């Protein structure tokens, strides 16, 4: 299998949180809003529910 390199800049928009702008780590999807940032789900949604 031939591996090809890809500039990180082409993937960055798919790997960053649209709210906090940090990289997604251990992404978890909330089905109601389809948000995937674990930090956001743990610290914002859980600690301060709407």
Secondary structure as the mmCIF struct_conf table of DSSP 4:
data_model
#
loop_
_struct_conf.conf_type_id
_struct_conf.id
_struct_conf.beg_label_comp_id
_struct_conf.beg_label_asym_id
_struct_conf.beg_label_seq_id
_struct_conf.end_label_comp_id
_struct_conf.end_label_asym_id
_struct_conf.end_label_seq_id
HELX_RH_AL_P HELX_RH_AL_P1 UNK A 8 UNK A 15
STRN STRN1 UNK A 16 UNK A 16
TURN_TY1_P TURN_TY1_P1 UNK A 18 UNK A 20
HELX_LH_PP_P HELX_LH_PP_P1 UNK A 22 UNK A 22
STRN STRN2 UNK A 23 UNK A 23
HELX_LH_PP_P HELX_LH_PP_P2 UNK A 24 UNK A 24
BEND BEND1 UNK A 25 UNK A 26
TURN_TY1_P TURN_TY1_P2 UNK A 31 UNK A 33
HELX_RH_AL_P HELX_RH_AL_P2 UNK A 38 UNK A 40
HELX_RH_PI_P HELX_RH_PI_P1 UNK A 41 UNK A 45
TURN_TY1_P TURN_TY1_P3 UNK A 46 UNK A 47
BEND BEND2 UNK A 48 UNK A 48
#
